[in-house]
Amino acid sequence: MPIPPVFIRLRIDPAKTQTVREVVDGQQRLRAVLEYLDDEFAVSRAHDSPFGARRFSKLPPEAQGRVLAYKFAVYMLEDVSDAEVLAIFARLNTYTLTLNAQEKRNAQFFGEFKQTAYELALEHYEFWTRNRILRDVDIARMKDAELVSELLLSMTKGITETRATHLNACYEANDDKFPEGRRLVKQFRAVIDAIGGLYPDTLGASHFRRTPMFYSLFCALYDYLYGLPGSTHGSNGLEPRRLKAIRRGLNRLNDVLDEPESPKRFASFVDASQRATADVARRETRHKFIWQDALAKS
């Protein structure tokens, strides 16, 4: 995997007749490598399960060789004054975007839950883009990982708050160990496959491609197949007959959102789909309608 380049200034010390190398940018990267080579920490199982919990000296020789052979991209700055070094450092950091909440989590956590969320997000890149759930620019800002994190949290807690504080707490609580991870990964993939079966064409023309609506569609199908925590649903199959019936129900709900004046019975569903869509009460309202009008009738 690529590592951002390191900037080093070469400075000649005439008194000692030696070349001094000063790191302008990349000190943390280099420290991490040097400390690992000195056995100051071990590899996390979440990052590399075959070598999990091993320090550098405990790696097999071929793995040690691969680490030592890794080549950094390095920019060498020669005959550069202190003022120019500061100007270069400022320029390197001028055009960076302010980190969003998910990017901050990415920098803070490194364990089991994060790895699970990011691997599922990457695995389903084509699904996000083909169904127009997320754009490439969103994925570049880790919105796919954030969406997967919200869904994993709801798979373990039910329809719940998934704001920054709740996701941060989930990442922290499951950083060292995420015992439910293997089961949830399998179930997550099954739900995504079920959505693909319901919409073999694309979600792109449906309101359910919108992130809050997709959240509700995913949670409703998870509840249908496995049962959300505290739910009495679950253990339902998705044979072709049921898929067609569920799709008809979802199409009815989608059409309601397109009507200038929706039937009175759907007023709360329309409201919950258009305003404060991340609010728990509105999520529960959407869940109830999807269940009653699409899933229960299948």
Kinemage of the C-alpha trace (Angstrom):
@kinemage 1
@onewidth
@group {chain A} dominant
@subgroup {mainchain}
@vectorlist {calphas} color= white
{ca met a 1} P 0.000 0.000 0.000
{ca pro a 2} L 1.359 3.472 -0.832
{ca ile a 3} L 2.536 5.761 1.947
{ca pro a 4} L 2.601 9.549 1.353
{ca pro a 5} L 6.048 10.843 0.418
{ca val a 6} L 8.558 12.060 2.980
{ca phe a 7} L 10.264 15.446 2.593
{ca ile a 8} L 13.865 15.614 3.822
{ca arg a 9} L 16.274 18.530 3.838
{ca leu a 10} L 19.952 17.777 3.185
{ca arg a 11} L 22.234 20.091 5.088
{ca ile a 12} L 26.018 20.042 5.100
{ca asp a 13} L 27.684 20.582 8.475
{ca pro a 14} L 31.155 21.949 7.588
{ca ala a 15} L 32.421 21.709 11.182
{ca lys a 16} L 31.802 17.968 11.315
{ca thr a 17} L 32.234 17.382 7.578
{ca gln a 18} L 29.031 15.376 7.447
{ca thr a 19} L 25.625 15.494 5.827
{ca val a 20} L 22.648 16.000 8.133
{ca arg a 21} L 19.202 14.840 7.055
{ca glu a 22} L 16.258 16.685 8.623
{ca val a 23} L 12.682 15.529 8.209
{ca val a 24} L 10.485 18.364 6.972
{ca asp a 25} L 7.307 16.277 6.607
{ca gly a 26} L 6.743 12.614 7.499
{ca gln a 27} L 8.203 12.308 10.977
{ca gln a 28} L 5.302 10.266 12.364
{ca arg a 29} L 5.495 7.821 9.453
{ca leu a 30} L 9.207 7.263 9.999
{ca arg a 31} L 8.862 6.987 13.775
{ca ala a 32} L 6.198 4.318 13.389
{ca val a 33} L 8.496 2.227 11.176
{ca leu a 34} L 11.569 2.671 13.373
{ca glu a 35} L 9.646 1.872 16.571
{ca tyr a 36} L 8.205 -1.268 14.978
{ca leu a 37} L 11.691 -2.375 13.916
{ca asp a 38} L 12.739 -1.888 17.548
{ca asp a 39} L 9.911 -4.203 18.726
{ca glu a 40} L 8.088 -1.387 20.547
{ca phe a 41} L 4.660 -2.616 19.391
{ca ala a 42} L 3.054 -5.583 17.645
{ca val a 43} L 0.918 -5.932 14.537
{ca ser a 44} L -2.824 -5.754 15.221
{ca arg a 45} L -4.826 -8.821 14.244
{ca ala a 46} L -7.327 -6.465 12.586
{ca his a 47} L -4.638 -5.284 10.176
{ca asp a 48} L -2.915 -8.573 9.377
{ca ser a 49} L -4.382 -11.708 10.910
{ca pro a 50} L -1.533 -14.095 9.915
{ca phe a 51} L 0.972 -11.928 11.794
{ca gly a 52} L -1.394 -10.571 14.443
{ca ala a 53} L 0.125 -9.909 17.907
{ca arg a 54} L 3.672 -10.392 16.570
{ca arg a 55} L 6.501 -7.920 16.981
{ca phe a 56} L 9.005 -7.438 14.198
{ca ser a 57} L 11.573 -9.852 15.662
{ca lys a 58} L 8.925 -12.608 15.748
{ca leu a 59} L 8.035 -12.363 12.070
{ca pro a 60} L 9.330 -15.095 9.760
{ca pro a 61} L 12.457 -14.050 7.830
{ca glu a 62} L 10.638 -13.567 4.519
{ca ala a 63} L 8.127 -11.191 6.152
{ca gln a 64} L 10.951 -9.255 7.812
{ca gly a 65} L 12.601 -8.947 4.426
{ca arg a 66} L 9.436 -7.516 2.862
{ca val a 67} L 9.210 -4.885 5.590
{ca leu a 68} L 12.868 -3.914 5.248
{ca ala a 69} L 12.644 -3.789 1.444
{ca tyr a 70} L 9.726 -1.328 1.393
{ca lys a 71} L 10.694 1.860 -0.460
{ca phe a 72} L 9.456 5.264 0.629
{ca ala a 73} L 8.974 8.023 -1.905
{ca val a 74} L 11.300 10.801 -0.745
{ca tyr a 75} L 11.748 14.397 -1.843
{ca met a 76} L 15.255 15.640 -1.063
{ca leu a 77} L 15.562 19.391 -0.490
{ca glu a 78} L 19.126 20.656 -0.915
{ca asp a 79} L 20.529 24.091 -0.092
{ca val a 80} L 17.215 25.230 1.366
{ca ser a 81} L 17.088 27.854 4.133
{ca asp a 82} L 15.001 27.594 7.318
{ca ala a 83} L 12.576 30.170 5.938
{ca glu a 84} L 12.147 28.160 2.743
{ca val a 85} L 11.586 24.974 4.764
{ca leu a 86} L 8.773 26.689 6.676
{ca ala a 87} L 7.279 27.951 3.412
{ca ile a 88} L 7.387 24.435 1.933
{ca phe a 89} L 5.792 22.925 5.042
{ca ala a 90} L 3.045 25.572 4.972
{ca arg a 91} L 2.357 24.886 1.299
{ca leu a 92} L 2.136 21.131 1.908
{ca asn a 93} L -0.581 21.776 4.473
{ca thr a 94} L -2.403 24.647 2.772
{ca tyr a 95} L -4.725 22.773 0.460
{ca thr a 96} L -5.886 20.003 2.768
{ca leu a 97} L -9.638 19.876 3.481
{ca thr a 98} L -10.993 20.099 6.993
{ca leu a 99} L -11.491 16.547 8.221
{ca asn a 100} L -15.070 15.353 8.521
{ca ala a 101} L -16.229 13.162 11.413
{ca gln a 102} L -15.464 9.866 9.649
{ca glu a 103} L -12.001 11.000 8.589
{ca lys a 104} L -11.279 11.904 12.219
{ca arg a 105} L -12.419 8.432 13.317
{ca asn a 106} L -10.167 6.948 10.651
{ca ala a 107} L -7.194 8.790 12.167
{ca gln a 108} L -8.111 7.893 15.749
{ca phe a 109} L -9.064 4.209 15.608
{ca phe a 110} L -7.221 1.271 14.081
{ca gly a 111} L -8.913 -1.820 15.472
{ca glu a 112} L -11.431 -4.507 14.699
{ca phe a 113} L -14.592 -2.449 14.146
{ca lys a 114} L -12.858 0.049 11.886
{ca gln a 115} L -11.259 -2.666 9.776
{ca thr a 116} L -14.589 -4.460 9.394
{ca ala a 117} L -16.417 -1.287 8.338
{ca tyr a 118} L -13.755 -0.185 5.874
{ca glu a 119} L -13.367 -3.614 4.285
{ca leu a 120} L -17.134 -3.889 3.734
{ca ala a 121} L -17.241 -0.352 2.347
{ca leu a 122} L -14.456 -1.087 -0.145
{ca glu a 123} L -15.898 -4.479 -1.070
{ca his a 124} L -19.184 -2.828 -2.098
{ca tyr a 125} L -17.745 0.112 -4.035
{ca glu a 126} L -19.475 -0.942 -7.253
{ca phe a 127} L -22.787 -1.332 -5.411
{ca trp a 128} L -22.628 2.222 -3.988
{ca thr a 129} L -21.775 3.827 -7.313
{ca arg a 130} L -23.939 1.707 -9.640
{ca asn a 131} L -27.000 2.384 -7.493
{ca arg a 132} L -26.106 6.081 -7.112
{ca ile a 133} L -26.163 5.799 -3.327
{ca leu a 134} L -22.760 7.488 -3.100
{ca arg a 135} L -20.611 9.361 -5.594
{ca asp a 136} L -16.879 8.960 -5.992
{ca val a 137} L -16.360 12.313 -4.277
{ca asp a 138} L -18.347 10.995 -1.276
{ca ile a 139} L -16.339 7.789 -1.166
{ca ala a 140} L -13.099 9.783 -1.295
{ca arg a 141} L -14.278 11.486 1.920
{ca met a 142} L -15.062 8.080 3.515
{ca lys a 143} L -18.858 8.447 3.405
{ca asp a 144} L -19.091 4.784 2.416
{ca ala a 145} L -17.285 3.724 5.596
{ca glu a 146} L -19.522 6.019 7.641
{ca leu a 147} L -22.675 4.515 6.105
{ca val a 148} L -21.443 0.969 6.739
{ca ser a 149} L -20.587 1.949 10.325
{ca glu a 150} L -24.117 3.274 10.868
{ca leu a 151} L -25.588 0.056 9.492
{ca leu a 152} L -23.334 -2.180 11.613
{ca leu a 153} L -24.250 -0.176 14.717
{ca ser a 154} L -27.968 -0.577 13.929
{ca met a 155} L -27.528 -4.302 13.297
{ca thr a 156} L -26.269 -4.605 16.887
{ca lys a 157} L -28.472 -2.001 18.600
{ca gly a 158} L -31.619 -1.778 16.462
{ca ile a 159} L -33.035 1.458 15.030
{ca thr a 160} L -30.920 3.940 16.939
{ca glu a 161} L -29.003 7.206 16.935
{ca thr a 162} L -25.961 7.097 14.664
{ca arg a 163} L -24.599 10.597 15.139
{ca ala a 164} L -20.878 11.254 15.553
{ca thr a 165} L -20.860 10.658 19.322
{ca his a 166} L -22.638 7.310 18.951
{ca leu a 167} L -20.326 6.115 16.178
{ca asn a 168} L -17.250 7.239 18.126
{ca ala a 169} L -18.442 5.265 21.155
{ca cys a 170} L -19.052 2.192 18.974
{ca tyr a 171} L -15.580 2.416 17.416
{ca glu a 172} L -13.980 2.776 20.849
{ca ala a 173} L -15.948 -0.053 22.461
{ca asn a 174} L -15.087 -2.466 19.630
{ca asp a 175} L -11.563 -1.313 18.856
{ca asp a 176} L -9.696 -4.155 20.602
{ca lys a 177} L -12.245 -6.875 19.888
{ca phe a 178} L -15.354 -7.097 17.729
{ca pro a 179} L -16.676 -10.576 18.550
{ca glu a 180} L -19.815 -10.191 16.443
{ca gly a 181} L -17.820 -9.110 13.406
{ca arg a 182} L -17.739 -12.377 11.477
{ca arg a 183} L -21.487 -12.953 11.830
{ca leu a 184} L -22.360 -9.370 10.938
{ca val a 185} L -20.124 -9.382 7.854
{ca lys a 186} L -21.913 -12.462 6.542
{ca gln a 187} L -25.335 -10.963 7.278
{ca phe a 188} L -24.374 -7.577 5.808
{ca arg a 189} L -23.405 -9.209 2.520
{ca ala a 190} L -26.664 -11.182 2.490
{ca val a 191} L -28.750 -8.017 2.913
{ca ile a 192} L -26.851 -6.236 0.129
{ca asp a 193} L -27.434 -9.281 -2.095
{ca ala a 194} L -31.138 -9.160 -1.212
{ca ile a 195} L -31.319 -5.490 -2.248
{ca gly a 196} L -29.587 -6.446 -5.492
{ca gly a 197} L -32.246 -9.108 -6.006
{ca leu a 198} L -35.029 -6.594 -5.377
{ca tyr a 199} L -33.476 -4.025 -7.707
{ca pro a 200} L -31.560 -5.968 -10.362
{ca asp a 201} L -31.786 -2.905 -12.583
{ca thr a 202} L -30.658 -0.165 -10.191
{ca leu a 203} L -31.796 1.798 -7.184
{ca gly a 204} L -30.804 4.925 -9.071
{ca ala a 205} L -34.328 5.921 -10.072
{ca ser a 206} L -35.810 5.182 -6.653
{ca his a 207} L -36.058 7.331 -3.533
{ca phe a 208} L -34.461 4.391 -1.710
{ca arg a 209} L -31.080 5.314 -3.189
{ca arg a 210} L -31.016 8.394 -0.899
{ca thr a 211} L -28.823 7.635 2.108
{ca pro a 212} L -31.522 7.964 4.820
{ca met a 213} L -33.963 5.919 2.752
{ca phe a 214} L -31.319 3.307 1.968
{ca tyr a 215} L -30.586 3.076 5.701
{ca ser a 216} L -34.258 2.254 6.294
{ca leu a 217} L -34.445 -0.225 3.415
{ca phe a 218} L -31.335 -2.039 4.669
{ca cys a 219} L -32.541 -2.171 8.295
{ca ala a 220} L -36.005 -3.368 7.266
{ca leu a 221} L -34.561 -6.194 5.178
{ca tyr a 222} L -32.136 -7.110 7.961
{ca asp a 223} L -35.090 -7.229 10.355
{ca tyr a 224} L -36.974 -9.404 7.855
{ca leu a 225} L -34.110 -11.867 7.397
{ca tyr a 226} L -32.478 -11.963 10.841
{ca gly a 227} L -34.443 -9.764 13.241
{ca leu a 228} L -33.135 -6.514 14.675
{ca pro a 229} L -32.359 -6.518 18.433
{ca gly a 230} L -35.651 -6.446 20.320
{ca ser a 231} L -37.660 -7.323 17.208
{ca thr a 232} L -40.066 -10.236 16.870
{ca his a 233} L -39.371 -10.493 13.127
{ca gly a 234} L -36.665 -12.419 11.335
{ca ser a 235} L -36.079 -15.863 9.853
{ca asn a 236} L -37.910 -15.123 6.596
{ca gly a 237} L -36.845 -16.370 3.199
{ca leu a 238} L -36.544 -14.407 -0.023
{ca glu a 239} L -37.685 -16.747 -2.757
{ca pro a 240} L -38.639 -15.140 -6.108
{ca arg a 241} L -42.349 -14.877 -5.267
{ca arg a 242} L -41.608 -12.886 -2.132
{ca leu a 243} L -39.059 -10.695 -3.895
{ca lys a 244} L -41.699 -9.637 -6.422
{ca ala a 245} L -44.254 -8.889 -3.701
{ca ile a 246} L -41.736 -6.863 -1.680
{ca arg a 247} L -40.693 -4.897 -4.761
{ca arg a 248} L -44.335 -4.054 -5.506
{ca gly a 249} L -44.753 -2.750 -1.961
{ca leu a 250} L -41.561 -0.687 -2.152
{ca asn a 251} L -42.694 0.722 -5.503
{ca arg a 252} L -45.967 1.863 -3.897
{ca leu a 253} L -44.077 3.654 -1.130
{ca asn a 254} L -41.728 5.201 -3.670
{ca asp a 255} L -44.664 6.440 -5.761
{ca val a 256} L -46.255 8.026 -2.695
{ca leu a 257} L -43.194 10.251 -2.319
{ca asp a 258} L -43.634 11.438 -5.907
{ca glu a 259} L -47.288 12.405 -5.521
{ca pro a 260} L -48.050 16.118 -5.039
{ca glu a 261} L -50.718 15.184 -2.494
{ca ser a 262} L -50.163 11.789 -0.955
{ca pro a 263} L -52.996 9.799 0.647
{ca lys a 264} L -53.625 10.769 4.266
{ca arg a 265} L -52.577 7.328 5.497
{ca phe a 266} L -49.037 7.960 4.232
{ca ala a 267} L -48.666 11.495 5.618
{ca ser a 268} L -46.345 10.446 8.463
{ca phe a 269} L -44.233 8.328 6.096
{ca val a 270} L -43.814 11.244 3.690
{ca asp a 271} L -42.914 13.590 6.547
{ca ala a 272} L -40.416 11.080 7.989
{ca ser a 273} L -38.818 10.694 4.554
{ca gln a 274} L -38.339 14.413 3.915
{ca arg a 275} L -37.471 16.137 7.220
{ca ala a 276} L -34.966 15.322 10.002
{ca thr a 277} L -34.448 11.964 8.354
{ca ala a 278} L -31.780 10.783 10.853
{ca asp a 279} L -34.095 11.296 13.826
{ca val a 280} L -34.829 7.990 15.562
{ca ala a 281} L -38.593 8.521 15.643
{ca arg a 282} L -38.646 9.208 11.908
{ca arg a 283} L -36.444 6.199 11.234
{ca glu a 284} L -38.894 4.064 13.197
{ca thr a 285} L -41.804 5.511 11.216
{ca arg a 286} L -40.155 4.632 7.897
{ca his a 287} L -39.302 1.175 9.240
{ca lys a 288} L -42.942 0.571 10.233
{ca phe a 289} L -44.260 1.556 6.808
{ca ile a 290} L -41.712 -0.518 4.900
{ca trp a 291} L -42.529 -3.491 7.081
{ca gln a 292} L -46.309 -3.145 6.847
{ca asp a 293} L -46.600 -2.151 3.192
{ca ala a 294} L -43.835 -4.240 1.624
{ca leu a 295} L -42.440 -6.979 3.866
{ca ala a 296} L -45.423 -8.198 5.882
{ca lys a 297} L -47.546 -8.483 2.733
{ca ser a 298} L -45.025 -10.708 0.961
